[in-house]
Amino acid sequence: MTVENCAVIFQNLIFVFFLFVSAAAGDIDDSVGEKTLKDVTSLLENSDSFQAISYINNIGDADTVAEIYSNLVLDFYWKEKNLPYVITLARAGIQYCLAKADEFKLADPTRADEMKKKARIISYNLASFTWPGWGEKGIAIGHSDILIGLDAARLNLRLVRELNEDDKKLSVAYWAIGAQLLAVQKYDEAIEAFDSSKEHDRLAGDRMGELLAEGYIGITKIASGDETGREILGQATKELEEFDNEDSKFYIEQFNTALNVFIK
């Protein structure tokens, strides 16, 4: 299963955004994937995470190992609902990919960039999977997990910039930072990030993306105690309703979920 297919499942995700993180996460034969999941689970449960990481790092070449890390992060989130293992393996996978990018950068810059892209994909998923705003059942997210997600979101933005990727990808990256800043109650910084997301969607010609960011600006203002956020959110919701398509309905549904999570 590819990352974009997972995005469709992802609690009626608000993201067309997840097209941004699509990669070769489903290219490994299913039987190999299941065996790897079983072996890594056994090492994590019966030995230690460092042995599990060593095992993964020695499975094959750099591309294969990167794909395995990406798949394992998805499996431990979706199948196992085990956020500690998601975090452990995502951070190990990111570090592996970045180290390989450094190793390849002089001899093969194209391959180095490919490894950075793989790190970017895992970093985005880590930022997303540690965000409580999805209200995902079976996933308990603590404050330290959110801080790990914020760190991953900042890395994701850095990699998007280093790879000179487009405005839509920049919009997604800023959105992820804003979402995690909202979660740690850094409201002014969150609004700045959502504003940047909105601006890059404007440059990309994505009006629905602009409205998505605008809605989260409204939610952030409400969470901060600024009731003008309700008018902002209401206007964004009204304009999204006029699109009357599957994505706009998902966006509005997620607004409601985030309100329930962040507005006590």
Residue, then its C-alpha position, 0 to 999 in steps of 0.5 A: m500500500t502506498v503512502e497516498n493510499c494510506a492518506v485516503i484511509f487516514q480518518n478522512l484526512i483533510f489532505v490532498f496534501f498527502l500526495f506530497v508524501s507519496a513514495a515507493a512505500g509499497d514496492i517491497d513484496d508483501s511476504v517480505g514486509e510481513k516477515t520484516l514486521k514480525d522480526v522487528t516486532s520480536l526484537l523490539e519486544n524481546s531485545d532492544s530498539f538498537q538491535a532492531i535498528s541494526y537488523i533493519n539497516n543490514i537488510g539490503d541496499a540504501d533504497t530497500v532499507a529506506e522503504i522498509y523504514s517507511n513501511l514499518v512506520l505506517d504498519f506500526y501506526w495503522k496495524e499495531k497502533n503503537l506510537p512509541y515504536v512509530i517514533t523509534l523507527a521513524r527517527a531511526g529511518i530519518q537518520y539513516c536516510l540523512a546519513k546516506a544522503d551525506e554519503f552520496k552527495l559528492a559522488d552521486p548528488t541525484r541519489a543523495d537528493e532521493m535519500k533526502k526525499k525519503a527522509r522528508i516523507i518519513s519526517y512528514n509522517l512522523a509529524s502527522f502521526t504525533w498530532p492529536g488533532w486527528g483524534e485517532k482512536g487507539i493512539a495516545i499522544g503525550h506532550s513529549d510526542i508532540l514535541i518530537g512531531l514538531d521537530a519532525a515538522r521543522l525538519n520536513l520544511r528544511l528538506v523541502r527547501e533544500l530540495n527546492e520543491d514547489d509551493k504546494k509542498l511548502s504549504v504542506a510543510y508549513w501546515a504541519i508546523g502550524a498544527q503542532l504549534l497549535a497543539v503546544q499552545k504556541y498560538d501566535e507562532a501557529i498562526e504565522a505558520f498557517d499564514s505561510s501555508k495559506e500564502h504558498d497555496r495562493l501561489a500554487g493556485d489552490r483555493m481549497g488549500e487556502l481555505l484549509a489554512e484559513g480554517y485552522i487560523g480560526i481554530t487557533k484563534i478560538a483556542s487562544g481565547d480570541e472569539t474572532g476566530r469563529e467568524i474566520l472559521g465560519q467563513a472558511t467552512k462556508e466557502l468550502e461547502e460551496f465546493d461541495n466535493e469529497d475533499s471539501k467535506f473531509y476538510i470541514e469534518q476535520f475542522n470539527t474534530a480539531l475543535n473537539v480536541f483543542i477547544k475544551 
